[in-house]
Amino acid sequence: YSGGGGESGYIAVHPQDPDLVFAGDHFWVSRYDHRTRDTKWVSPWPAMWYGWGARDVRYRFYWTYPIVFSPHDPNTLFATSQYVHRTRDEGNSWETISPDLSRGDTSKMEPTPRWGREEIAYYWGPTSRQTNGDHWYGMIFTFAESPVASGVLWAGSDDGLVHVSRDNGRSWQNVTPADLGEALLSIIEPSHHDAGTGYFAATRYKLQDRTPYLYKSTDYGRSWTRITRGIPDGDFTRVIRDDPQKRG
């Protein structure tokens, strides 16, 4: 059955009410109630942005932007554009709790056409500016709150920045590894055992670099260690997870 959202995106089930589902679609958030089968759009900014370059939109929500519940408060839900947004009333109101956590390079935020002539003819006729979330750049691609310590928030952008907040979003520190460069932070994973420990996986294959990028920090991102020994150089890495029961 349709559980809210659309053809893409995260799905977040309410921790205390599994009939309530929050899901992403392009740059919208929906609230689906399985009891009534009613869908309600509850986006931080429920506007349509097809055809616009990313530099011209208010909030840059990626095609598959994070939508996650806090592991400490079942009524707190996060969603991310270039900012971190938070709601405590099921999306009826939102607050923005971060600055822009991307590089904000507007030279890479122009409108783009759809790829093939066949697709252009099918969707929009002879000319097309079907620019939307999957064509945008400079956004938070991965986000998580520490399961160990409430208010410790980790965010990674699609253009290679890592930020940490230790005070529930009141302040943020750029803790990007010096040797990472421009990369897509695919998954960021706080440790299930230590509040200051976090991991992330990044990719640069769209820049013709298939190197695996896996990092670990034990001091809230102040320093990072590459942990890719044993992975072949050409096997790029999309994801890393911390075993919730077994340390290490």
C-alpha positions as a Markdown table, in Angstrom:
| # | Residue | x | y | z |
|---|---|---|---|---|
| 1 | Tyr | 0.0 | 0.0 | 0.0 |
| 2 | Ser | 1.0 | 3.6 | -0.4 |
| 3 | Gly | 2.6 | 4.8 | 2.9 |
| 4 | Gly | 2.9 | 8.4 | 2.1 |
| 5 | Gly | 5.6 | 10.3 | 0.2 |
| 6 | Gly | 6.2 | 9.5 | -3.5 |
| 7 | Glu | 8.7 | 7.7 | -5.7 |
| 8 | Ser | 11.8 | 8.6 | -3.5 |
| 9 | Gly | 13.0 | 9.5 | -0.1 |
| 10 | Tyr | 13.2 | 8.5 | 3.5 |
| 11 | Ile | 10.3 | 6.9 | 5.5 |
| 12 | Ala | 10.1 | 7.6 | 9.3 |
| 13 | Val | 7.6 | 5.7 | 11.4 |
| 14 | His | 6.5 | 7.4 | 14.6 |
| 15 | Pro | 8.3 | 5.6 | 17.5 |
| 16 | Gln | 5.1 | 5.4 | 19.6 |
| 17 | Asp | 2.4 | 5.1 | 16.9 |
| 18 | Pro | 3.3 | 2.9 | 13.9 |
| 19 | Asp | 0.2 | 4.0 | 12.1 |
| 20 | Leu | 1.7 | 7.5 | 11.6 |
| 21 | Val | 4.3 | 7.6 | 8.8 |
| 22 | Phe | 6.4 | 10.6 | 7.7 |
| 23 | Ala | 7.9 | 10.3 | 4.2 |
| 24 | Gly | 9.7 | 12.3 | 1.6 |
| 25 | Asp | 8.8 | 13.1 | -2.0 |
| 26 | His | 11.1 | 15.4 | -4.1 |
| 27 | Phe | 11.1 | 18.4 | -1.7 |
| 28 | Trp | 8.0 | 17.7 | 0.4 |
| 29 | Val | 7.2 | 15.9 | 3.6 |
| 30 | Ser | 4.0 | 14.0 | 4.0 |
| 31 | Arg | 2.2 | 12.7 | 7.1 |
| 32 | Tyr | 0.3 | 9.5 | 6.4 |
| 33 | Asp | -2.2 | 8.1 | 8.9 |
| 34 | His | -2.8 | 4.4 | 8.2 |
| 35 | Arg | -6.0 | 4.3 | 10.3 |
| 36 | Thr | -7.7 | 6.8 | 8.1 |
| 37 | Arg | -5.5 | 6.5 | 5.0 |
| 38 | Asp | -5.3 | 10.2 | 5.0 |
| 39 | Thr | -2.2 | 12.0 | 3.7 |
| 40 | Lys | -1.3 | 15.5 | 4.8 |
| 41 | Trp | 1.6 | 17.6 | 3.4 |
| 42 | Val | 3.6 | 19.0 | 6.3 |
| 43 | Ser | 6.7 | 20.3 | 4.6 |
| 44 | Pro | 8.9 | 23.1 | 6.2 |
| 45 | Trp | 8.3 | 25.1 | 3.0 |
| 46 | Pro | 5.6 | 23.5 | 0.9 |
| 47 | Ala | 6.3 | 25.3 | -2.4 |
| 48 | Met | 6.9 | 23.8 | -5.9 |
| 49 | Trp | 10.3 | 24.5 | -7.3 |
| 50 | Tyr | 10.5 | 22.6 | -10.6 |
| 51 | Gly | 12.6 | 24.3 | -13.1 |
| 52 | Trp | 14.5 | 26.5 | -10.7 |
| 53 | Gly | 18.2 | 26.4 | -10.1 |
| 54 | Ala | 19.2 | 25.5 | -6.6 |
| 55 | Arg | 20.7 | 28.9 | -5.9 |
| 56 | Asp | 17.2 | 30.5 | -6.4 |
| 57 | Val | 15.2 | 28.3 | -4.0 |
| 58 | Arg | 14.7 | 29.0 | -0.3 |
| 59 | Tyr | 15.4 | 25.5 | 1.0 |
| 60 | Arg | 17.4 | 23.0 | -1.0 |
| 61 | Phe | 15.8 | 19.6 | -0.3 |
| 62 | Tyr | 17.6 | 16.8 | -2.0 |
| 63 | Trp | 15.6 | 14.1 | -3.8 |
| 64 | Thr | 16.3 | 11.7 | -0.9 |
| 65 | Tyr | 16.9 | 14.2 | 2.0 |
| 66 | Pro | 16.9 | 12.8 | 5.6 |
| 67 | Ile | 13.7 | 12.5 | 7.6 |
| 68 | Val | 14.5 | 11.0 | 11.0 |
| 69 | Phe | 13.0 | 10.9 | 14.5 |
| 70 | Ser | 15.1 | 11.7 | 17.5 |
| 71 | Pro | 16.1 | 8.5 | 19.4 |
| 72 | His | 15.5 | 10.4 | 22.7 |
| 73 | Asp | 12.2 | 12.2 | 22.0 |
| 74 | Pro | 9.4 | 10.4 | 20.0 |
| 75 | Asn | 7.8 | 13.8 | 19.3 |
| 76 | Thr | 10.9 | 15.3 | 17.7 |
| 77 | Leu | 11.3 | 14.9 | 13.9 |
| 78 | Phe | 14.2 | 16.2 | 11.8 |
| 79 | Ala | 14.3 | 17.0 | 8.1 |
| 80 | Thr | 17.2 | 18.6 | 6.2 |
| 81 | Ser | 17.7 | 20.9 | 3.3 |
| 82 | Gln | 20.9 | 23.0 | 3.4 |
| 83 | Tyr | 19.6 | 23.6 | 6.9 |
| 84 | Val | 18.5 | 21.3 | 9.7 |
| 85 | His | 14.7 | 21.6 | 10.4 |
| 86 | Arg | 12.9 | 20.3 | 13.4 |
| 87 | Thr | 9.3 | 19.8 | 14.3 |
| 88 | Arg | 7.7 | 18.8 | 17.6 |
| 89 | Asp | 4.1 | 18.8 | 16.5 |
| 90 | Glu | 4.0 | 16.3 | 13.6 |
| 91 | Gly | 5.0 | 18.9 | 11.0 |
| 92 | Asn | 2.3 | 21.6 | 11.8 |
| 93 | Ser | 5.2 | 24.0 | 12.6 |
| 94 | Trp | 9.0 | 23.8 | 12.0 |
| 95 | Glu | 12.0 | 25.6 | 13.3 |
| 96 | Thr | 15.4 | 25.9 | 11.5 |
| 97 | Ile | 18.2 | 25.0 | 14.0 |
| 98 | Ser | 21.3 | 25.4 | 11.9 |
| 99 | Pro | 23.0 | 27.8 | 9.4 |
| 100 | Asp | 23.7 | 26.6 | 5.9 |
| 101 | Leu | 25.8 | 23.5 | 6.4 |
| 102 | Ser | 27.0 | 23.1 | 2.8 |
| 103 | Arg | 29.7 | 25.0 | 0.9 |
| 104 | Gly | 27.0 | 27.1 | -0.8 |
| 105 | Asp | 28.8 | 27.3 | -4.1 |
| 106 | Thr | 26.2 | 29.0 | -6.3 |
| 107 | Ser | 28.3 | 28.4 | -9.4 |
| 108 | Lys | 27.1 | 24.8 | -9.2 |
| 109 | Met | 23.5 | 25.6 | -8.7 |
| 110 | Glu | 22.3 | 26.6 | -12.1 |
| 111 | Pro | 19.1 | 25.1 | -13.7 |
| 112 | Thr | 19.9 | 22.0 | -15.7 |
| 113 | Pro | 17.9 | 20.3 | -18.5 |
| 114 | Arg | 16.7 | 16.8 | -18.4 |
| 115 | Trp | 19.2 | 14.3 | -19.8 |
| 116 | Gly | 17.9 | 12.6 | -23.0 |
| 117 | Arg | 15.9 | 13.8 | -26.0 |
| 118 | Glu | 13.4 | 11.0 | -25.5 |
| 119 | Glu | 12.8 | 11.9 | -21.9 |
| 120 | Ile | 12.5 | 15.6 | -22.8 |
| 121 | Ala | 9.9 | 14.8 | -25.5 |
| 122 | Tyr | 8.0 | 12.5 | -23.1 |
| 123 | Tyr | 7.8 | 14.8 | -20.1 |
| 124 | Trp | 8.0 | 18.4 | -21.2 |
| 125 | Gly | 8.2 | 18.8 | -25.0 |
| 126 | Pro | 11.1 | 20.1 | -27.1 |
| 127 | Thr | 12.7 | 22.2 | -24.3 |
| 128 | Ser | 12.9 | 21.3 | -20.6 |
| 129 | Arg | 14.1 | 22.7 | -17.3 |
| 130 | Gln | 13.0 | 19.8 | -15.1 |
| 131 | Thr | 15.4 | 20.9 | -12.4 |
| 132 | Asn | 14.4 | 19.6 | -9.0 |
| 133 | Gly | 15.8 | 18.0 | -5.9 |
| 134 | Asp | 18.0 | 15.4 | -7.7 |
| 135 | His | 19.6 | 18.1 | -9.9 |
| 136 | Trp | 20.4 | 20.4 | -7.0 |
| 137 | Tyr | 23.6 | 20.7 | -5.1 |
| 138 | Gly | 24.8 | 22.1 | -1.8 |
| 139 | Met | 22.5 | 20.2 | 0.6 |
| 140 | Ile | 22.7 | 18.0 | 3.8 |
| 141 | Phe | 22.6 | 14.5 | 2.4 |
| 142 | Thr | 22.9 | 12.6 | 5.7 |
| 143 | Phe | 21.9 | 13.4 | 9.3 |
| 144 | Ala | 21.7 | 11.6 | 12.6 |
| 145 | Glu | 21.3 | 12.2 | 16.3 |
| 146 | Ser | 23.5 | 10.3 | 18.7 |
| 147 | Pro | 21.6 | 7.3 | 20.3 |
| 148 | Val | 23.9 | 7.7 | 23.3 |
| 149 | Ala | 23.6 | 11.5 | 24.1 |
| 150 | Ser | 20.5 | 13.6 | 23.5 |
| 151 | Gly | 21.2 | 16.8 | 21.5 |
| 152 | Val | 24.5 | 15.5 | 19.8 |
| 153 | Leu | 23.7 | 16.0 | 16.1 |
| 154 | Trp | 25.8 | 15.0 | 13.1 |
| 155 | Ala | 25.3 | 16.3 | 9.6 |
| 156 | Gly | 27.1 | 15.6 | 6.3 |
| 157 | Ser | 26.6 | 17.5 | 3.0 |
| 158 | Asp | 26.7 | 16.3 | -0.6 |
| 159 | Asp | 29.6 | 18.7 | -1.3 |
| 160 | Gly | 31.9 | 17.4 | 1.4 |
| 161 | Leu | 31.3 | 19.0 | 4.7 |
| 162 | Val | 30.8 | 17.5 | 8.2 |
| 163 | His | 29.2 | 19.4 | 11.0 |
| 164 | Val | 28.5 | 18.5 | 14.7 |
| 165 | Ser | 26.3 | 20.2 | 17.3 |
| 166 | Arg | 26.6 | 19.2 | 20.9 |
| 167 | Asp | 23.9 | 21.5 | 22.2 |
| 168 | Asn | 20.8 | 20.4 | 20.2 |
| 169 | Gly | 21.4 | 22.7 | 17.3 |
| 170 | Arg | 22.2 | 26.0 | 19.1 |
| 171 | Ser | 25.8 | 26.0 | 17.7 |
| 172 | Trp | 27.6 | 24.0 | 15.1 |
| 173 | Gln | 31.2 | 23.1 | 14.4 |
| 174 | Asn | 32.7 | 22.4 | 11.0 |
| 175 | Val | 34.7 | 19.2 | 11.7 |
| 176 | Thr | 35.4 | 18.1 | 8.1 |
| 177 | Pro | 38.6 | 16.0 | 7.7 |
| 178 | Ala | 41.3 | 18.1 | 6.0 |
| 179 | Asp | 42.1 | 15.4 | 3.4 |
| 180 | Leu | 38.5 | 14.7 | 2.3 |
| 181 | Gly | 37.9 | 17.4 | -0.4 |
| 182 | Glu | 34.7 | 17.8 | -2.3 |
| 183 | Ala | 32.7 | 14.6 | -1.8 |
| 184 | Leu | 29.2 | 13.3 | -1.2 |
| 185 | Leu | 28.7 | 12.4 | 2.5 |
| 186 | Ser | 26.5 | 9.3 | 1.9 |
| 187 | Ile | 25.9 | 8.1 | 5.5 |
| 188 | Ile | 26.9 | 9.5 | 8.8 |
| 189 | Glu | 26.6 | 7.1 | 11.7 |
| 190 | Pro | 27.0 | 8.1 | 15.4 |
| 191 | Ser | 28.2 | 5.3 | 17.7 |
| 192 | His | 25.8 | 3.3 | 19.8 |
| 193 | His | 28.4 | 3.1 | 22.5 |
| 194 | Asp | 30.2 | 6.4 | 22.9 |
| 195 | Ala | 28.7 | 9.9 | 22.5 |
| 196 | Gly | 31.9 | 11.3 | 20.9 |
| 197 | Thr | 32.4 | 8.6 | 18.4 |
| 198 | Gly | 31.0 | 8.8 | 14.9 |
| 199 | Tyr | 31.6 | 7.3 | 11.4 |
| 200 | Phe | 30.8 | 8.3 | 7.9 |
| 201 | Ala | 31.0 | 6.9 | 4.4 |
| 202 | Ala | 31.6 | 9.3 | 1.4 |
| 203 | Thr | 31.9 | 8.9 | -2.3 |
| 204 | Arg | 33.7 | 10.7 | -5.1 |
| 205 | Tyr | 32.9 | 8.4 | -8.0 |
| 206 | Lys | 31.0 | 11.2 | -9.8 |
| 207 | Leu | 34.4 | 13.0 | -9.9 |
| 208 | Gln | 36.0 | 9.8 | -11.5 |
| 209 | Asp | 37.5 | 8.8 | -8.1 |
| 210 | Arg | 36.4 | 5.4 | -7.0 |
| 211 | Thr | 38.5 | 5.4 | -3.8 |
| 212 | Pro | 36.7 | 4.1 | -0.6 |
| 213 | Tyr | 36.2 | 6.9 | 2.0 |
| 214 | Leu | 35.4 | 5.6 | 5.5 |
| 215 | Tyr | 36.3 | 7.7 | 8.5 |
| 216 | Lys | 36.0 | 7.3 | 12.3 |
| 217 | Ser | 36.3 | 10.0 | 15.0 |
| 218 | Thr | 36.3 | 9.4 | 18.8 |
| 219 | Asp | 36.4 | 13.1 | 19.8 |
| 220 | Tyr | 33.2 | 14.6 | 18.2 |
| 221 | Gly | 34.9 | 15.1 | 14.9 |
| 222 | Arg | 38.0 | 17.1 | 16.0 |
| 223 | Ser | 40.2 | 14.4 | 14.5 |
| 224 | Trp | 39.4 | 11.6 | 12.0 |
| 225 | Thr | 41.1 | 8.3 | 11.0 |
| 226 | Arg | 40.6 | 6.6 | 7.7 |
| 227 | Ile | 39.5 | 3.0 | 8.3 |
| 228 | Thr | 39.5 | 1.5 | 4.8 |
| 229 | Arg | 42.3 | -1.1 | 5.2 |
| 230 | Gly | 41.3 | -4.3 | 3.4 |
| 231 | Ile | 38.9 | -2.6 | 1.0 |
| 232 | Pro | 40.2 | -2.5 | -2.6 |
| 233 | Asp | 41.1 | 0.9 | -3.9 |
| 234 | Gly | 38.5 | 0.8 | -6.7 |
| 235 | Asp | 35.5 | -0.2 | -4.4 |
| 236 | Phe | 33.9 | 3.1 | -3.4 |
| 237 | Thr | 31.9 | 3.0 | -0.2 |
| 238 | Arg | 28.3 | 4.2 | 0.3 |
| 239 | Val | 27.5 | 3.2 | 3.8 |
| 240 | Ile | 28.9 | 2.2 | 7.2 |
| 241 | Arg | 27.0 | 1.1 | 10.3 |
| 242 | Asp | 28.0 | 0.6 | 13.9 |
| 243 | Asp | 26.8 | -2.7 | 15.5 |
| 244 | Pro | 24.4 | -1.6 | 18.3 |
| 245 | Gln | 25.3 | -4.5 | 20.5 |
| 246 | Lys | 28.9 | -5.3 | 19.9 |
| 247 | Arg | 31.4 | -2.5 | 20.4 |
| 248 | Gly | 34.0 | -2.2 | 17.6 |
